[in-house]
Amino acid sequence: MQPVSESAGQQVSEKLRILIAGGGTGGHVIPALAMARELRDRHGAEVRFVGTARGLETKLVPEAGFQLELVRSGQLKNVSLATRLRTAVDLPLGVVECVRLLGKFRPQVVVGVGGYASGPGMLAAILKQVPTLAYEPNAVPGMTNRWIGRWVSGAAVNFAQTAKYFRNAEVTGVPVRPELFALPPRPAGAAPRLLVTAGSNGAQIFNQTMPKIVAELLAAVPGLTIVHQAGGRQLDATRAAYAASGADAARWSVEAFLTDMPAQYAAADLVLARAGSTVAELCAAGKPSLLVPFAGAADDHQRKNAEVLAEAGAAVMLLQQDATPAALLDGLRGLLLDATRRAEMAAQARSLARSGALERIAQMVAELAKKKG
C-alpha cells in the first residue's frame, strides 16, 4: 500500500479497506461476518458489504455494525423464465452500481462469498483491476464462482477438489466457531442423543418424516433422546405431529431455533442434517451424521458436499427422493445402535476439518492488499 504523509512528516500506511460482496442465506452471510470481524479486529480494516434487498444480509449485517450497500441482482438457476429475464436486466445494472461503489469506497480487495450480489461485485472488481478473493465452501462452486474463477486473484476453498476451478486457490477450510474444535468427549455410558438440524428454516422432510418414525425409533434405541430444530414457520405443526405420535414426550424436544449449537453438538451422538454449510461444523465437531441433501440446492451442491463426507466414511448420505419413513428409520436405528461405526465416522469427520480457516482467509486478503500496494 502507498504511504501517505502525516503533518509531522511521518509515513503511515493507508487504512485497509475491504468490500465483501454476496449474501442471501445464512450460509453466505454468517461466514462473511466472521471474516469482517477478523479483518476489522486483527488487521484494522474498514469493511463494507454489498448485497441485495432480498437476502439475510439486510438484517444481519447492520446488526453486526457494518455498512451495507444494496445493488440489483437475482437468480439465474432453477427459476422461471420471467425471473431469469429480470436478472439478465438487473445484472449489468448491478455491475454499474458496484463500479460506482468501488470508485467511492476504493477498497484494496473485494471478497466474494457467493449469493446474489457476489457476481456484480466481483465482476466490477475484475473490470476495475481491484484484487479479488473468492470464498467457496462447497465441493463444486456455484454458477458465479465458476464464471469468475479463472479471473480472480485468489480463492479460499473448503475441499481440495474445488481448487481446480480457481486461480491461486488455497484449501483453507471454512470459518466455524473455534469452540467446535474443542468439544469434550461424550461421557461413557451417557444415554444416546440424536440431533436433527437443518438451519434456521428447518427442513420440511425432517419435520414431516420424523414424527412418523419417532415412536418406533425411541422403542428401538434404549434411552435415546431427540432434539429437533424445526424452524419458526413449522414449529407448531411439527410439535403437534410429535405429540400425536404417542412417543414419550420426555424423550423428545422440538424447538424453532437452537441458539447454543456447540453445546448441542457436544451432547449429540449422531446428527441428522442437510448438507450445506453444516458439513463444516460436523467435521470440526467430529460428529457422525446421516445427511439428506436438499434436492433443490443450486447446482446440486448439497449432494456433492455430502458425497465428499460419505466417500471419506464420515457420513451416510440418503438422497431426498429415497428418504422414506422406512429408509430414514432404518438408517438412524442402524447408526444409533452401532457405537463402533459412529466412532469410526467421527474420526473420519475430524480428519476433514481444518482449524484456523478464518485467520488464514483474513491473512490472504491482507496479502492481496499488500501486493496491490
N, C-alpha and C positions, 0 to 999 in steps of 0.2 A: 504494500500500500504506500502511496506517496505521502511523505510527511508534510505537515502544514506548520507554519511558523507561529509561535506564541509571541505576545507583545514583548516578552523578555528576551526573545531571540532563541529560546529553546525549541527543539524539534520534538513533536509528538505525533503519534500515528493517528491517521484518520479513523474515526469511530467505525467499527464493524457494523454494517447494515445488511440484514438478510431478509429476503422475501420468501415466504413459504406459500406455495400455490397448490390448491387442491382442497378436498373435503367431501362432504356428502354424508358418509356413515361414520359411526364411532371408530371403525377400523382404520379410517383415514385420519380423523381429527385427533384422536387421543394420542397416537404416536407423534403426530406433528406438534402437539402441545408439549409433549415431553422434550422433543428436540428444541423447541423455542425456549423453554425454561433453561435447558442446559446451555444453550448458546448465550442467553442473557446472563445467567448466574456465573458461569465459568469463563466465558470469553468476552463479557462486557458488551454484547451485541445489542443493537436495536433491531427488534424483529417485528415485521408486519406480516399479515396474512392477506391472501387474495382468495376469495371463494365466491359462491353463488348464494342467492336468496333461498334456495331450496334445501340446503344442507344443514347438518347439525352445527356447523361452524358458526352460524348466526347466533346461536345460544352459547356454545362452549367457549369460543374464542374471546368475546368481550368479557365473559365471566372470569376468564383467566387473566384479564388485564392487558390483552394485546389488541392493537388496532386491526380492524378488518375492513378491507376494500371489497366491494361486490362488483362482479362483472357478469356478462351474459354468456351462458354456455348451456349444454344439455346433453342428453343421451343420444347415442347412435346405434347401440346394440340392444336387441330384444325389446324394441319399442315399435310403435305404429309408424306408418309412412308419414303421417302428419307430424309426429314428433321429430322424426329424422329430418324432414324438410325444415322445420323450425330451427333445429340445431344447426343445420347447414347455413342458415342465415345468421344465427347468433354467434357461431364460432368465429368468423372473421371479425365481427364487431367486438367480440371479447378480446381477440388478439390486439386490436387497435387500442382498446381500453387499457390493456396491460402494457403496451408500448408507452402510453402516456404516463402510466403509473411508474414505470421504470425511469422515465425522464424526471419525474418529480421526486421519487424516493432515492434513486441512484444506488441500488443495492450492489454489493460486490459479488453476491452469489444468489441465485434463485434455486430453491429446493422444491422439487415436485413430488408430492406424496400420493398422487393418484386422485381420482374423483373428477367431478365436472370441471373445476377451474384449473386443474393441472395442465391440461392441453393448451389453453390460451396463454397461461403464464409461462410455460416452458418454451412454447413456440416464439413468443415475444422476446424472451431472453436470448434464444438462439439467433434470432434475426438481428438483435442488437449486440451480439457478441458478448453477452454477460455470461460468466461461468455458471454452469448448471450441475446440480446433483440430483439424480433420480433415486427415489427410495421405492423399492419393490419388495413387499413382504411375501408375495405369493410365488409358487413354484413356476408358473408361467405368467409373464406380465400381461396386464390389461392392454386394451387397444392403444391408449395414449402412449404408454411406455414402449410398446412395440414400435410405434411410429417414430418416436424421437430417440430410441435407444442408440442409434449409430451416431447421433449428433451431440449427445450430452458430454459434458466434461468428465463426469464420473458417475458411478452408481453404487449404492449400498443395497445389497440383496440378502435374502434370508437363506436361500438354498444354492448350493454350488452349481446345479444345473441351470440356474437362471442367469448366470454371469454371461453366457454366450449371446444374450440379447442386447448387451450394452458395451459401449467403450469404457475402458478403465474401471471395470466393476470389481468390487471387493465384497467378499462374503463376511458381513458384519453381524448377521443375526437381526433380530427385531427388538426394539426397545420395549422391555417389560419391567414391571416393578421389581426392584432388586431383591425384595424380601422373598420373592418366589423361588430364588435360588438357594434359600437357606431355611426351607421348611423343615420342621422336626419330623423324624420318622413316626409312623403310626405306632401307638403303644401295642405291645404284644398282647394278644387276647382281646383287643378292642372289638366291639360289635361292628360289623361291616357297614359302610355308608356309601350310597350312590348319590352322586351329584348330577343333576340334569340342568344344563345351561345352554342358552342359545343367544346370548347378547341381550341388549336392553329391550328388544321387542319380543323375545321368546321365539318359539318355533311352533307353528300350528300342528305339525306332525307329532311332536312330542306332547303337546297339550291335549291332543285328541287320542293318542295311542296309549300313553302311559296309564291313564285311568282304566283302560280296558284290561290291562295286564297286572295292575299293581297288587291286587289281592293274591293272585297266583304267585307272583314274584316274591312277595313277603312270606307266603307259606313255604316256598321252596328254599329260601335262604334264611336260616335261623338268625334272629337278632338284627336283621337288616333294617336300616332306616333310610329314608329317601328325602332329599332336599331338592325341590324343583323350582327353577326360575321360569315363570310363565310369561312375564311381560305385563305391563299395566292393562292393555286392552283386553287380554283374555284371562285375567286373574280370576274374576268371579266365576266364569264358566268352567275354568279348569278346576278350581277348588270344589265346585258343586259336583263335577264329574268324579273326582276322587272320593268325595263323601258318599256319593251314590253307589260306589263300587263295593261298599261294605268292608273295605280294608281298615284295619286298626288305625284310628286317627292319631294315636300316639306315636305311630311309626312313620308318618309322612308329614311333610310341610310344603306348602305351595306359596311362594312369595312372588310379588311383582318384580322386585329387584333385589339383588344380593350385593350389599354395599361393601362388605369386607371379603373380597374374593381370596386374598391369601389365606385367611382363616378357613374359608370354605374348601379350598384345595387341600389344606393341611388335614382336614377332617375326612377327606374323601378317599375311599379305596379304589373307586372306579368312577369315570366321568363319561356321561352320555352327552355329546355335543355336536354342533355343526363343525365346519372345518374352515372357518375364516381366520381372523386374527387370533382366535382362541388357540390354534395349534401351537403358537409360540409359547403361550402361557403353560400349556400342558407339558411341553418339553422342559421349560425352566423349572416347573414344579415336580417333574419326574413322575407324572401320573399316567397310568394306563387308561385307555379310552376306547369307547365304541363311537365312531364318527359316522354321522349321516349327513353327507354334503348337501347343501341347498341346491336343488336341481336348476333353479333359475338364476344362479350366480353368474355374473358377467364372465364370458369366456370360459365358463365351467371351471373357474379357478379353485372352487372349494373341493371338487373331486380330485383335481391334480394335487392340491395340498394334502388331502387325505391319503392319496396313493403314496406319497413320499413317506409318511409315517407308517403306513401299513407295510410297505416293502421293507422298511427297516425293522419291523417287528415291534413297533412302539404302539400300534393301534390296530383295531379291527375296523374295516370300512364296510358299511352297509348302504348301498345306493338307495335313494329315496323311493324309487319305484318298487324296490324289494323289501322295504321296511314295513311289512305287515305286522299286525299284533303278534302273530305266532313267531315270526322271524326275530322280532325285537325281544320278545320274551326269551327265546332260545339263546340269543346272543348274550343278553345280560346275565341270565341264570348261569350259563357256562363259565363266564368270566368271574362272576362273584363267588362261585364255588371252587375256583382254581387259584389258590393263593400263589402257587409256584409260577404259573404263567403270568399272573399280574406282576410279580416281582421282576420277571424277565422283561416284560414290556416296559416297566418303569425304568429299568436300567437303560434300555434302548432309547427311551424318550430323553433321558438326561444326556445321552451321548450326542443327541442332535441339538442340544441347547448351546447358546453362545452368550456368555456373560460379557458385560462391558460394551454392548452394542451401542447404547445411547452415547457414551463417551467417545467411541470411535467415530460414529457418524458426525458428531459435532466437530471433532478434530478434522475430519475430511473436509467439512465446509470451511473451517478456518484455513486449511492448507490451500484450498482453491482460491480463497480471497487473497492470500499472501502471494500466490502465483500471479494473480491478476495485477497486483501492485508491482 
